[in-house]
């Protein structure tokens, strides 16, 4: 929690990425807060890849 992450998830159209602050991971859902303030909730069963990324300066 609290790390900047990039997450790739499967969607019906293919894949979608989210980059932001990992706020939570509970009950099978990740919460990623994007730079514009929106919260993306990602079911863990849709995850294709994820990693911690270097914070922006």
N, CA, C and O atoms as a Tripos MOL2 file, in Angstrom:
@<TRIPOS>MOLECULE
protein
  228   227    57     0     0
PROTEIN
NO_CHARGES

@<TRIPOS>ATOM
      1 N           0.8380   -1.1670    0.0000 N.3       1 UNK1
      2 CA          0.0000    0.0000    0.0000 C.3       1 UNK1
      3 C           0.8940    1.2450    0.0000 C.2       1 UNK1
      4 O           2.0040    1.2390    0.5310 O.2       1 UNK1
      5 N           0.3800    2.2930   -0.6030 N.am      2 UNK2
      6 CA          1.1210    3.5450   -0.6250 C.3       2 UNK2
      7 C           2.1880    3.6360   -1.6960 C.2       2 UNK2
      8 O           2.8480    4.6690   -1.8080 O.2       2 UNK2
      9 N           2.3810    2.5940   -2.4860 N.am      3 UNK3
     10 CA          3.3850    2.6090   -3.5470 C.3       3 UNK3
     11 C           2.7490    3.0360   -4.8620 C.2       3 UNK3
     12 O           1.5570    2.8240   -5.0850 O.2       3 UNK3
     13 N           3.5480    3.6360   -5.7210 N.am      4 UNK4
     14 CA          3.0850    3.9650   -7.0690 C.3       4 UNK4
     15 C           3.2260    2.7010   -7.9080 C.2       4 UNK4
     16 O           4.2910    2.0840   -7.9470 O.2       4 UNK4
     17 N           2.1540    2.3260   -8.5710 N.am      5 UNK5
     18 CA          2.1320    1.0680   -9.3190 C.3       5 UNK5
     19 C           1.5840    1.2810  -10.7210 C.2       5 UNK5
     20 O           0.9030    2.2670  -11.0030 O.2       5 UNK5
     21 N           1.8980    0.3350  -11.5850 N.am      6 UNK6
     22 CA          1.2310    0.2230  -12.8680 C.3       6 UNK6
     23 C           0.5860   -1.1600  -12.8940 C.2       6 UNK6
     24 O           1.2120   -2.1600  -12.5410 O.2       6 UNK6
     25 N          -0.6610   -1.1960  -13.3130 N.am      7 UNK7
     26 CA         -1.4410   -2.4360  -13.3000 C.3       7 UNK7
     27 C          -2.0600   -2.6320  -14.6760 C.2       7 UNK7
     28 O          -2.7060   -1.7260  -15.2010 O.2       7 UNK7
     29 N          -1.8690   -3.8000  -15.2590 N.am      8 UNK8
     30 CA         -2.5230   -4.1560  -16.5220 C.3       8 UNK8
     31 C          -3.6010   -5.1770  -16.2030 C.2       8 UNK8
     32 O          -3.3620   -6.1640  -15.5070 O.2       8 UNK8
     33 N          -4.8010   -4.9180  -16.7320 N.am      9 UNK9
     34 CA         -5.9150   -5.8150  -16.4720 C.3       9 UNK9
     35 C          -6.6310   -6.1560  -17.7710 C.2       9 UNK9
     36 O          -6.6160   -5.3890  -18.7340 O.2       9 UNK9
     37 N          -7.2560   -7.3250  -17.7710 N.am     10 UNK10
     38 CA         -8.0290   -7.7600  -18.9240 C.3      10 UNK10
     39 C          -9.4070   -7.1060  -18.8940 C.2      10 UNK10
     40 O         -10.0700   -7.0730  -17.8570 O.2      10 UNK10
     41 N          -9.8210   -6.5930  -20.0330 N.am     11 UNK11
     42 CA        -11.1640   -6.0530  -20.2280 C.3      11 UNK11
     43 C         -11.7010   -6.6940  -21.5080 C.2      11 UNK11
     44 O         -10.9210   -7.2520  -22.2800 O.2      11 UNK11
     45 N         -13.0130   -6.6300  -21.7530 N.am     12 UNK12
     46 CA        -13.5660   -7.2770  -22.9480 C.3      12 UNK12
     47 C         -12.8810   -6.8550  -24.2510 C.2      12 UNK12
     48 O         -12.7830   -7.6590  -25.1790 O.2      12 UNK12
     49 N         -12.4070   -5.6100  -24.3360 N.am     13 UNK13
     50 CA        -11.7680   -5.1000  -25.5510 C.3      13 UNK13
     51 C         -10.3050   -5.5160  -25.6730 C.2      13 UNK13
     52 O          -9.6950   -5.3060  -26.7210 O.2      13 UNK13
     53 N          -9.7310   -6.1010  -24.6240 N.am     14 UNK14
     54 CA         -8.3140   -6.4810  -24.6300 C.3      14 UNK14
     55 C          -7.6870   -6.2420  -23.2660 C.2      14 UNK14
     56 O          -7.9510   -6.9710  -22.3110 O.2      14 UNK14
     57 N          -6.8440   -5.2000  -23.1870 N.am     15 UNK15
     58 CA         -6.1790   -4.8600  -21.9330 C.3      15 UNK15
     59 C          -6.3080   -3.3680  -21.6760 C.2      15 UNK15
     60 O          -6.4710   -2.5720  -22.6020 O.2      15 UNK15
     61 N          -6.2340   -3.0060  -20.4060 N.am     16 UNK16
     62 CA         -6.2510   -1.6060  -20.0080 C.3      16 UNK16
     63 C          -5.2450   -1.4450  -18.8650 C.2      16 UNK16
     64 O          -5.1090   -2.3260  -18.0160 O.2      16 UNK16
     65 N          -4.5470   -0.3120  -18.8580 N.am     17 UNK17
     66 CA         -3.5460   -0.0270  -17.8300 C.3      17 UNK17
     67 C          -4.0390    1.0680  -16.8950 C.2      17 UNK17
     68 O          -4.7940    1.9570  -17.2860 O.2      17 UNK17
     69 N          -3.5900    0.9770  -15.6560 N.am     18 UNK18
     70 CA         -3.8270    2.0390  -14.6780 C.3      18 UNK18
     71 C          -2.5110    2.2940  -13.9540 C.2      18 UNK18
     72 O          -1.8330    1.3580  -13.5310 O.2      18 UNK18
     73 N          -2.1600    3.5620  -13.8170 N.am     19 UNK19
     74 CA         -0.9520    3.9630  -13.0870 C.3      19 UNK19
     75 C          -1.3900    4.9020  -11.9830 C.2      19 UNK19
     76 O          -2.1280    5.8580  -12.2220 O.2      19 UNK19
     77 N          -0.9310    4.6250  -10.7730 N.am     20 UNK20
     78 CA         -1.2790    5.4950   -9.6620 C.3      20 UNK20
     79 C          -0.8510    4.9050   -8.3360 C.2      20 UNK20
     80 O          -0.0430    3.9790   -8.2860 O.2      20 UNK20
     81 N          -1.3930    5.4430   -7.2750 N.am     21 UNK21
     82 CA         -1.0610    5.0410   -5.9170 C.3      21 UNK21
     83 C          -1.9540    3.8780   -5.4890 C.2      21 UNK21
     84 O          -3.1790    3.9760   -5.5580 O.2      21 UNK21
     85 N          -1.3480    2.7900   -5.0520 N.am     22 UNK22
     86 CA         -2.1250    1.6540   -4.5560 C.3      22 UNK22
     87 C          -2.6690    2.0090   -3.1790 C.2      22 UNK22
     88 O          -1.9180    2.0840   -2.2060 O.2      22 UNK22
     89 N          -3.9780    2.2270   -3.1040 N.am     23 UNK23
     90 CA         -4.6140    2.6250   -1.8490 C.3      23 UNK23
     91 C          -5.0550    1.4360   -1.0170 C.2      23 UNK23
     92 O          -4.9760    1.4710    0.2110 O.2      23 UNK23
     93 N          -5.5220    0.3760   -1.6820 N.am     24 UNK24
     94 CA         -5.9580   -0.8010   -0.9320 C.3      24 UNK24
     95 C          -5.9400   -2.0370   -1.8150 C.2      24 UNK24
     96 O          -5.9400   -1.9520   -3.0430 O.2      24 UNK24
     97 N          -5.9240   -3.1880   -1.1570 N.am     25 UNK25
     98 CA         -6.0920   -4.4850   -1.8010 C.3      25 UNK25
     99 C          -6.8300   -5.3400   -0.7810 C.2      25 UNK25
    100 O          -6.2230   -5.9050    0.1290 O.2      25 UNK25
    101 N          -8.1290   -5.4260   -0.9420 N.am     26 UNK26
    102 CA         -8.9390   -6.1730    0.0180 C.3      26 UNK26
    103 C         -10.1100   -6.8430   -0.6910 C.2      26 UNK26
    104 O         -10.6200   -6.3520   -1.6980 O.2      26 UNK26
    105 N         -10.5090   -7.9520   -0.1440 N.am     27 UNK27
    106 CA        -11.6650   -8.6980   -0.6740 C.3      27 UNK27
    107 C         -11.5670   -8.9230   -2.1780 C.2      27 UNK27
    108 O         -12.5730   -8.8890   -2.8860 O.2      27 UNK27
    109 N         -10.3390   -9.1540   -2.6640 N.am     28 UNK28
    110 CA        -10.1480   -9.4610   -4.0760 C.3      28 UNK28
    111 C         -10.1930   -8.2760   -5.0130 C.2      28 UNK28
    112 O         -10.3340   -8.4550   -6.2230 O.2      28 UNK28
    113 N         -10.0750   -7.0550   -4.4790 N.am     29 UNK29
    114 CA        -10.1240   -5.8500   -5.3100 C.3      29 UNK29
    115 C          -8.9540   -4.9320   -4.9520 C.2      29 UNK29
    116 O          -8.6700   -4.6950   -3.7780 O.2      29 UNK29
    117 N          -8.2770   -4.4200   -5.9900 N.am     30 UNK30
    118 CA         -7.2210   -3.4270   -5.8020 C.3      30 UNK30
    119 C          -7.8110   -2.0490   -6.0550 C.2      30 UNK30
    120 O          -8.6230   -1.8780   -6.9640 O.2      30 UNK30
    121 N          -7.4150   -1.0770   -5.2670 N.am     31 UNK31
    122 CA         -7.8260    0.3120   -5.4740 C.3      31 UNK31
    123 C          -6.6190    1.1470   -5.8510 C.2      31 UNK31
    124 O          -5.6960    1.3000   -5.0510 O.2      31 UNK31
    125 N          -6.6150    1.6890   -7.0590 N.am     32 UNK32
    126 CA         -5.5020    2.5070   -7.5530 C.3      32 UNK32
    127 C          -6.0160    3.9260   -7.7860 C.2      32 UNK32
    128 O          -6.9510    4.1350   -8.5570 O.2      32 UNK32
    129 N          -5.4010    4.8940   -7.1160 N.am     33 UNK33
    130 CA         -5.7800    6.3020   -7.2480 C.3      33 UNK33
    131 C          -4.9040    6.9390   -8.3240 C.2      33 UNK33
    132 O          -3.6920    7.0700   -8.1540 O.2      33 UNK33
    133 N          -5.5330    7.3360   -9.4380 N.am     34 UNK34
    134 CA         -4.8050    7.9350  -10.5430 C.3      34 UNK34
    135 C          -4.4340    9.3820  -10.2310 C.2      34 UNK34
    136 O          -4.9450    9.9780   -9.2820 O.2      34 UNK34
    137 N          -3.5480    9.9280  -11.0340 N.am     35 UNK35
    138 CA         -3.0620   11.2940  -10.8330 C.3      35 UNK35
    139 C          -4.1920   12.3200  -10.8710 C.2      35 UNK35
    140 O          -4.1240   13.3420  -10.1880 O.2      35 UNK35
    141 N          -5.2360   12.0530  -11.6710 N.am     36 UNK36
    142 CA         -6.3550   13.0000  -11.7580 C.3      36 UNK36
    143 C          -7.3330   12.8660  -10.5920 C.2      36 UNK36
    144 O          -8.3450   13.5640  -10.5420 O.2      36 UNK36
    145 N          -7.0250   11.9630   -9.6520 N.am     37 UNK37
    146 CA         -7.8410   11.8090   -8.4590 C.3      37 UNK37
    147 C          -8.8790   10.7090   -8.5360 C.2      37 UNK37
    148 O          -9.4850   10.3670   -7.5200 O.2      37 UNK37
    149 N          -9.0990   10.1490   -9.7110 N.am     38 UNK38
    150 CA        -10.0870    9.0780   -9.8290 C.3      38 UNK38
    151 C          -9.5520    7.7920   -9.2230 C.2      38 UNK38
    152 O          -8.3520    7.5180   -9.2570 O.2      38 UNK38
    153 N         -10.4640    7.0160   -8.6710 N.am     39 UNK39
    154 CA        -10.1170    5.7330   -8.0750 C.3      39 UNK39
    155 C         -10.5440    4.6300   -9.0350 C.2      39 UNK39
    156 O         -11.7080    4.5480   -9.4270 O.2      39 UNK39
    157 N          -9.5930    3.7880   -9.4070 N.am     40 UNK40
    158 CA         -9.8790    2.6440  -10.2630 C.3      40 UNK40
    159 C          -9.9250    1.4180   -9.3640 C.2      40 UNK40
    160 O          -8.9580    1.1320   -8.6580 O.2      40 UNK40
    161 N         -11.0320    0.6920   -9.3820 N.am     41 UNK41
    162 CA        -11.1520   -0.5500   -8.6160 C.3      41 UNK41
    163 C         -10.9920   -1.7150   -9.5820 C.2      41 UNK41
    164 O         -11.7310   -1.8360  -10.5590 O.2      41 UNK41
    165 N         -10.0210   -2.5660   -9.2960 N.am     42 UNK42
    166 CA         -9.6290   -3.6240  -10.2160 C.3      42 UNK42
    167 C          -9.8020   -4.9790   -9.5370 C.2      42 UNK42
    168 O          -9.1050   -5.2680   -8.5630 O.2      42 UNK42
    169 N         -10.7150   -5.8160  -10.0300 N.am     43 UNK43
    170 CA        -10.8470   -7.1640   -9.4740 C.3      43 UNK43
    171 C          -9.5570   -7.9510   -9.7380 C.2      43 UNK43
    172 O          -9.0480   -7.9540  -10.8590 O.2      43 UNK43
    173 N          -9.0310   -8.6160   -8.7040 N.am     44 UNK44
    174 CA         -7.7450   -9.2950   -8.8770 C.3      44 UNK44
    175 C          -7.8150  -10.4280   -9.9020 C.2      44 UNK44
    176 O          -6.7790  -10.8150  -10.4430 O.2      44 UNK44
    177 N          -8.9840  -10.9670  -10.1820 N.am     45 UNK45
    178 CA         -9.0600  -12.0320  -11.1770 C.3      45 UNK45
    179 C          -8.9440  -11.5050  -12.6110 C.2      45 UNK45
    180 O          -8.9270  -12.2990  -13.5520 O.2      45 UNK45
    181 N          -8.8620  -10.1760  -12.7970 N.am     46 UNK46
    182 CA         -8.6370   -9.6040  -14.1230 C.3      46 UNK46
    183 C          -7.1860   -9.1680  -14.3200 C.2      46 UNK46
    184 O          -6.8260   -8.7200  -15.4090 O.2      46 UNK46
    185 N          -6.3440   -9.2900  -13.2890 N.am     47 UNK47
    186 CA         -4.9490   -8.8490  -13.3780 C.3      47 UNK47
    187 C          -4.1660   -9.6590  -14.4010 C.2      47 UNK47
    188 O          -4.2360  -10.8870  -14.4310 O.2      47 UNK47
    189 N          -3.4200   -8.9470  -15.2340 N.am     48 UNK48
    190 CA         -2.5060   -9.5910  -16.1700 C.3      48 UNK48
    191 C          -1.0630   -9.3600  -15.7300 C.2      48 UNK48
    192 O          -0.2180  -10.2420  -15.8810 O.2      48 UNK48
    193 N          -0.7770   -8.1610  -15.1790 N.am     49 UNK49
    194 CA          0.5720   -7.8150  -14.7210 C.3      49 UNK49
    195 C           0.4670   -6.6030  -13.8040 C.2      49 UNK49
    196 O          -0.4690   -5.8090  -13.9000 O.2      49 UNK49
    197 N           1.4390   -6.4790  -12.9230 N.am     50 UNK50
    198 CA          1.5120   -5.3060  -12.0400 C.3      50 UNK50
    199 C           2.9280   -5.1680  -11.5230 C.2      50 UNK50
    200 O           3.6350   -6.1570  -11.3320 O.2      50 UNK50
    201 N           3.3390   -3.9150  -11.2960 N.am     51 UNK51
    202 CA          4.6590   -3.6940  -10.6880 C.3      51 UNK51
    203 C           4.7010   -2.3230  -10.0450 C.2      51 UNK51
    204 O           3.9340   -1.4220  -10.3850 O.2      51 UNK51
    205 N           5.6150   -2.1960   -9.1130 N.am     52 UNK52
    206 CA          5.8790   -0.9140   -8.4660 C.3      52 UNK52
    207 C           6.7510   -0.1060   -9.4290 C.2      52 UNK52
    208 O           7.6830   -0.6410  -10.0290 O.2      52 UNK52
    209 N           6.4430    1.1820   -9.5720 N.am     53 UNK53
    210 CA          7.2250    2.0540  -10.4450 C.3      53 UNK53
    211 C           7.8240    3.1910   -9.6370 C.2      53 UNK53
    212 O           7.3470    3.5240   -8.5520 O.2      53 UNK53
    213 N           8.8720    3.7790  -10.1840 N.am     54 UNK54
    214 CA          9.5670    4.8680   -9.5180 C.3      54 UNK54
    215 C           8.6460    6.0770   -9.4480 C.2      54 UNK54
    216 O           7.9880    6.4230  -10.4290 O.2      54 UNK54
    217 N           8.6020    6.7150   -8.2870 N.am     55 UNK55
    218 CA          7.7610    7.9100   -8.1010 C.3      55 UNK55
    219 C           8.2200    9.0340   -9.0040 C.2      55 UNK55
    220 O           9.4040    9.1700   -9.3120 O.2      55 UNK55
    221 N           7.2480    9.8420   -9.4240 N.am     56 UNK56
    222 CA          7.5730   11.0110  -10.2300 C.3      56 UNK56
    223 C           8.2100   12.0760   -9.3560 C.2      56 UNK56
    224 O           7.8420   12.2410   -8.1930 O.2      56 UNK56
    225 N           9.1420   12.7760   -9.9070 N.am     57 UNK57
    226 CA          9.8120   13.8370   -9.1560 C.3      57 UNK57
    227 C           9.0290   15.1180   -9.1920 C.2      57 UNK57
    228 O           9.4520   16.1170   -8.6090 O.2      57 UNK57
@<TRIPOS>BOND
     1     1     2 1
     2     2     3 1
     3     3     4 2
     4     3     5 am
     5     5     6 1
     6     6     7 1
     7     7     8 2
     8     7     9 am
     9     9    10 1
    10    10    11 1
    11    11    12 2
    12    11    13 am
    13    13    14 1
    14    14    15 1
    15    15    16 2
    16    15    17 am
    17    17    18 1
    18    18    19 1
    19    19    20 2
    20    19    21 am
    21    21    22 1
    22    22    23 1
    23    23    24 2
    24    23    25 am
    25    25    26 1
    26    26    27 1
    27    27    28 2
    28    27    29 am
    29    29    30 1
    30    30    31 1
    31    31    32 2
    32    31    33 am
    33    33    34 1
    34    34    35 1
    35    35    36 2
    36    35    37 am
    37    37    38 1
    38    38    39 1
    39    39    40 2
    40    39    41 am
    41    41    42 1
    42    42    43 1
    43    43    44 2
    44    43    45 am
    45    45    46 1
    46    46    47 1
    47    47    48 2
    48    47    49 am
    49    49    50 1
    50    50    51 1
    51    51    52 2
    52    51    53 am
    53    53    54 1
    54    54    55 1
    55    55    56 2
    56    55    57 am
    57    57    58 1
    58    58    59 1
    59    59    60 2
    60    59    61 am
    61    61    62 1
    62    62    63 1
    63    63    64 2
    64    63    65 am
    65    65    66 1
    66    66    67 1
    67    67    68 2
    68    67    69 am
    69    69    70 1
    70    70    71 1
    71    71    72 2
    72    71    73 am
    73    73    74 1
    74    74    75 1
    75    75    76 2
    76    75    77 am
    77    77    78 1
    78    78    79 1
    79    79    80 2
    80    79    81 am
    81    81    82 1
    82    82    83 1
    83    83    84 2
    84    83    85 am
    85    85    86 1
    86    86    87 1
    87    87    88 2
    88    87    89 am
    89    89    90 1
    90    90    91 1
    91    91    92 2
    92    91    93 am
    93    93    94 1
    94    94    95 1
    95    95    96 2
    96    95    97 am
    97    97    98 1
    98    98    99 1
    99    99   100 2
   100    99   101 am
   101   101   102 1
   102   102   103 1
   103   103   104 2
   104   103   105 am
   105   105   106 1
   106   106   107 1
   107   107   108 2
   108   107   109 am
   109   109   110 1
   110   110   111 1
   111   111   112 2
   112   111   113 am
   113   113   114 1
   114   114   115 1
   115   115   116 2
   116   115   117 am
   117   117   118 1
   118   118   119 1
   119   119   120 2
   120   119   121 am
   121   121   122 1
   122   122   123 1
   123   123   124 2
   124   123   125 am
   125   125   126 1
   126   126   127 1
   127   127   128 2
   128   127   129 am
   129   129   130 1
   130   130   131 1
   131   131   132 2
   132   131   133 am
   133   133   134 1
   134   134   135 1
   135   135   136 2
   136   135   137 am
   137   137   138 1
   138   138   139 1
   139   139   140 2
   140   139   141 am
   141   141   142 1
   142   142   143 1
   143   143   144 2
   144   143   145 am
   145   145   146 1
   146   146   147 1
   147   147   148 2
   148   147   149 am
   149   149   150 1
   150   150   151 1
   151   151   152 2
   152   151   153 am
   153   153   154 1
   154   154   155 1
   155   155   156 2
   156   155   157 am
   157   157   158 1
   158   158   159 1
   159   159   160 2
   160   159   161 am
   161   161   162 1
   162   162   163 1
   163   163   164 2
   164   163   165 am
   165   165   166 1
   166   166   167 1
   167   167   168 2
   168   167   169 am
   169   169   170 1
   170   170   171 1
   171   171   172 2
   172   171   173 am
   173   173   174 1
   174   174   175 1
   175   175   176 2
   176   175   177 am
   177   177   178 1
   178   178   179 1
   179   179   180 2
   180   179   181 am
   181   181   182 1
   182   182   183 1
   183   183   184 2
   184   183   185 am
   185   185   186 1
   186   186   187 1
   187   187   188 2
   188   187   189 am
   189   189   190 1
   190   190   191 1
   191   191   192 2
   192   191   193 am
   193   193   194 1
   194   194   195 1
   195   195   196 2
   196   195   197 am
   197   197   198 1
   198   198   199 1
   199   199   200 2
   200   199   201 am
   201   201   202 1
   202   202   203 1
   203   203   204 2
   204   203   205 am
   205   205   206 1
   206   206   207 1
   207   207   208 2
   208   207   209 am
   209   209   210 1
   210   210   211 1
   211   211   212 2
   212   211   213 am
   213   213   214 1
   214   214   215 1
   215   215   216 2
   216   215   217 am
   217   217   218 1
   218   218   219 1
   219   219   220 2
   220   219   221 am
   221   221   222 1
   222   222   223 1
   223   223   224 2
   224   223   225 am
   225   225   226 1
   226   226   227 1
   227   227   228 2
@<TRIPOS>SUBSTRUCTURE
     1 UNK1         2 RESIDUE 1 A UNK
     2 UNK2         6 RESIDUE 1 A UNK
     3 UNK3        10 RESIDUE 1 A UNK
     4 UNK4        14 RESIDUE 1 A UNK
     5 UNK5        18 RESIDUE 1 A UNK
     6 UNK6        22 RESIDUE 1 A UNK
     7 UNK7        26 RESIDUE 1 A UNK
     8 UNK8        30 RESIDUE 1 A UNK
     9 UNK9        34 RESIDUE 1 A UNK
    10 UNK10       38 RESIDUE 1 A UNK
    11 UNK11       42 RESIDUE 1 A UNK
    12 UNK12       46 RESIDUE 1 A UNK
    13 UNK13       50 RESIDUE 1 A UNK
    14 UNK14       54 RESIDUE 1 A UNK
    15 UNK15       58 RESIDUE 1 A UNK
    16 UNK16       62 RESIDUE 1 A UNK
    17 UNK17       66 RESIDUE 1 A UNK
    18 UNK18       70 RESIDUE 1 A UNK
    19 UNK19       74 RESIDUE 1 A UNK
    20 UNK20       78 RESIDUE 1 A UNK
    21 UNK21       82 RESIDUE 1 A UNK
    22 UNK22       86 RESIDUE 1 A UNK
    23 UNK23       90 RESIDUE 1 A UNK
    24 UNK24       94 RESIDUE 1 A UNK
    25 UNK25       98 RESIDUE 1 A UNK
    26 UNK26      102 RESIDUE 1 A UNK
    27 UNK27      106 RESIDUE 1 A UNK
    28 UNK28      110 RESIDUE 1 A UNK
    29 UNK29      114 RESIDUE 1 A UNK
    30 UNK30      118 RESIDUE 1 A UNK
    31 UNK31      122 RESIDUE 1 A UNK
    32 UNK32      126 RESIDUE 1 A UNK
    33 UNK33      130 RESIDUE 1 A UNK
    34 UNK34      134 RESIDUE 1 A UNK
    35 UNK35      138 RESIDUE 1 A UNK
    36 UNK36      142 RESIDUE 1 A UNK
    37 UNK37      146 RESIDUE 1 A UNK
    38 UNK38      150 RESIDUE 1 A UNK
    39 UNK39      154 RESIDUE 1 A UNK
    40 UNK40      158 RESIDUE 1 A UNK
    41 UNK41      162 RESIDUE 1 A UNK
    42 UNK42      166 RESIDUE 1 A UNK
    43 UNK43      170 RESIDUE 1 A UNK
    44 UNK44      174 RESIDUE 1 A UNK
    45 UNK45      178 RESIDUE 1 A UNK
    46 UNK46      182 RESIDUE 1 A UNK
    47 UNK47      186 RESIDUE 1 A UNK
    48 UNK48      190 RESIDUE 1 A UNK
    49 UNK49      194 RESIDUE 1 A UNK
    50 UNK50      198 RESIDUE 1 A UNK
    51 UNK51      202 RESIDUE 1 A UNK
    52 UNK52      206 RESIDUE 1 A UNK
    53 UNK53      210 RESIDUE 1 A UNK
    54 UNK54      214 RESIDUE 1 A UNK
    55 UNK55      218 RESIDUE 1 A UNK
    56 UNK56      222 RESIDUE 1 A UNK
    57 UNK57      226 RESIDUE 1 A UNK
